[in-house]
């Protein structure tokens, strides 16, 4: 089998997912849930409101999946929906104290796991790896924008 970028990224993704999901299942939350809570936290830190459409776009999921995900996180007490004062139809997603506490705890777990994955890499190589990931993501987003028009 020919080794490609897609092959390696898929392999790494599956490996990371399996490792993280084992921990997350013990805590009753999926890896995807954790990523969504973290995403909303980051947007809050940048003083940006988050609506369901932002979740759909960031995680490449449909309306129904995003709605179910948001409802599940709300039931678990990690996020809340509140009405946007400037547009009553919009629901702004905010992270609760429980969600912030869990996100802080989860980020420590992810950082520890990242360090285990990359502990044999030199800092320069790790920085290069991140730069390459960022370039791939940028290329993907540019292609998606081109496909929309």
N, C-alpha and C positions, 0 to 999 in steps of 0.2 A: 504494500500500500504506500502510495506517495504521501509524504508528510507535507501538509500545507498549513498556512496561517490558520485557516478555518479549523483544521484538525486539532492543532495545538490549543486554540482558544476554546473549542468545544470540550476537549479533554480536561483542561484546567477548570472550566466552568462546572462540569459535572463533579469533579473532585471537590472543589470548594463547596458546591451546593450540598453534597452528601455530608461533608464534615460539619458544616454549619447547621444543616437541617436536623442532625442528630441532637444537637444542643437545643435548638429552638423548639423541637417537638416536646422536649422535657418541660419547657416553659409555656406550652400551649400557644405558641405564636410561630408563624411561618417566616422563613427568610425574606420572602417578598413583603410581608407585613413590616418587618424590621426596616427594610429599605424605604418603604413608604413613610414610616414615622420619621426616619432620619432625613428624608427629602423635605418633608414639611418643616422639621426643625431648622434645617439650613435656610429655607426660604424665610422663616420667621426671623432668624438672625440677620437676614438682609432686609428686613422690614417689607417683605413681599407677601401679599395674600396668596393663598393656595385654594384653587377650586378643583372640582372633580376633573375638568378638562385638562388641567396641568398634570394630574396623575396619569390620565390616559396617554397624553403625549410623551411624558418622560419615560414611562414604562412600557410603551407600545402595547397597550391593552384596550379593549373595547369598553363601551359605556356600561354594559351589564356587569362585566368583570370588575371594573373600577367601582361601580355602585356597591356590589357585594363586598368587596374588599374594605371600602370605607365603612359600610354598615357593621362589618365584623370588628373593625378597630374601634368603632364607637361603642359597640356592646361590651368590648373588653375594657373600655375606659381609657384608651390611649389617645383618642382624639375626640373633638367635639365639632359639631356643625353649628355655625351661627349665620344669621341672615346678614347679608351685605347691606349696610344702611343706604348705599347709593343705588342699589338695584335689588329689590325685594325677592326677585326670582333666583338670585345667586346665593349659594351657601358657601361660606368661607370655612375652610378646615383649619382648626387650631389644635395644637398638641396640649394635652392636659399635663398636670404635674406628674401623674403616674407615667404618662408617655415620655416626658422629659427624663424622669429618673431611669426608666427602662432604657431609653436611648443612650444615656450616658454609660450605663452598665454594659449595654450591647456593644458600644463603640470600643470599649476597653477589650472586650472579647475579640472583636474583629481585628484590632491593632495587634493583639497578641498572636492571633492566627497569621496575620500578614507577616509579622516578624519571623514566625516559624517557617513560612514559605520562602522568605527571601534572606534568611540569616547567613546564607553562604555567599550571597552576592556582595560585591564591593559597592560602596555608596554610589560611585560613578555609574556602575552597571544598573543599579536600582533606579537611579535618576533617569537613565536612558530608557529603561523599560517603561516608566511612567510617561515619558515624553512620547514614546512610540504608541502607547495606548491612547493618549490624548489625540495624536495625529490620526489614528484609525477612527476614533469616535467623530472627530471633525469631518473626516472624509465621508463617513456614513451619513452624517447630518446634512452635508452639502448635497449628496446624491438624493436624499429624501426630499430636500427642498426643490431640486431640479425636477423630480418626478411629479410634484404637485402642480407644476405649471406646464 
